[in-house]
Amino acid sequence: MNNIYNLTLIDLEEYFLSIGEKKFKGQQVFDWLYRKKVKSFDEMTNLKKEIIEVLKNNFTMNTVSITKVERDVDVNKYLFKLNDNEKVEAVLMNHLYGNSLCISTQVGCNMGCKFCESGRLKKVRNLETHEMIEQILLVEEECGKRISHIVIMGIGEPFDNYDNLIKFIEIVNNPKGLELGSRHITVSTCGLVPKIKEFTKLPYQVNLAISLHAPNNEIRGSIMPINKAYPLDVLIPTLKDYIKETNRRVTFEYILLDEINDTKECAQELCDLVRGMNCYINLIPYNETNNISYKRSKKEKISAFYDILKKNRINVTVRREYGSNISAACGQLRSKKED
């Protein structure tokens, strides 16, 4: 049985037309789901009882649940149980500009980045659109705050779940839905070039972030298997085309790993790689885990790396750390099997 949160507004309108009803009833249901945020079809009081019964017989809702919440300063980490008992995590970060939720798109991940905890579990399956939507709705209910920004950087590679991702963006961006502005939505990919090309053609002005993490193919290929399929000499021209066609800036995420990609030579190579692009570099101090041997770069090396980029007039920031005390920081999320 299909979940009602899988349907876009257009899908709902077409559904009601297909059963001989007026399409505005789809708008009414959409409003109940995303503005009034009801928990059952019975709460949709402006629909006839016959239509409510049809919805009950053809759709489910609310199949995801929160099983655990861990809290740190300005951060909550949520463990969700899915309908098939698989589990994923999401992280709520409280910023001065609003509340940002980092959501997951897959159970496990097949990209195999060697520094990332999430990739230790191979992909079990893609999340359906409703399972991404429900992460937002459940967190808003639990914390009592409106989510103002979505970061699609949790467990999984979003562009490996492309169709469900695009439906998700359409729903959350819809002014009659969750009404999240395009520029408040960020999608992160490790570099699936064909999907970046598809994404370039879409009308959504969402932010695109690239997990780069190395300035050359030798280092990137050693820590990110995706680079063997789409090396930098393929990825970078694709991103230049994206910038040209969309007039949007690209963010490059760069995790600093001790003695791997944090040398002054790497910093200069990175400057040469992105020079002239409308981009900025987000340097990320590595968040160590018990299961992976990579170590965080020393503070002085992070500072030296940053300074080289600045001197080369590259837009750069060092990411503020969130949630490392509860394993909620970048690269630390995983699909837990325990409650």
SULTACOR-V780282 format. One record per run of one state. SS is the DSSP state (hx for helix, st for strand, lp for the rest). FROM is the first residue (numbers start at 1). TO is the last residue. Records with the same first field share a line. If there is no record, write none. Layout:
SS: FROM-TO ; FROM-TO
This chain:
lp: 1-1 ; 7-8 ; 19-23 ; 35-40 ; 44-48 ; 61-64 ; 73-74 ; 82-86 ; 96-97 ; 103-105 ; 108-117 ; 121-124 ; 127-128 ; 144-148 ; 153-157 ; 174-181 ; 190-192 ; 201-206 ; 212-216 ; 224-225 ; 230-231 ; 247-249 ; 258-263 ; 275-278 ; 286-295 ; 297-298 ; 312-315 ; 319-323 ; 327-339
st: 2-3 ; 59-60 ; 65-72 ; 75-81 ; 87-95 ; 98-102 ; 106-107 ; 125-126 ; 149-152 ; 185-189 ; 207-211 ; 250-257 ; 279-285 ; 296-296 ; 316-318
hx: 4-6 ; 9-18 ; 24-34 ; 41-43 ; 49-58 ; 118-120 ; 129-143 ; 158-173 ; 182-184 ; 193-200 ; 217-223 ; 226-229 ; 232-246 ; 264-274 ; 299-311 ; 324-326
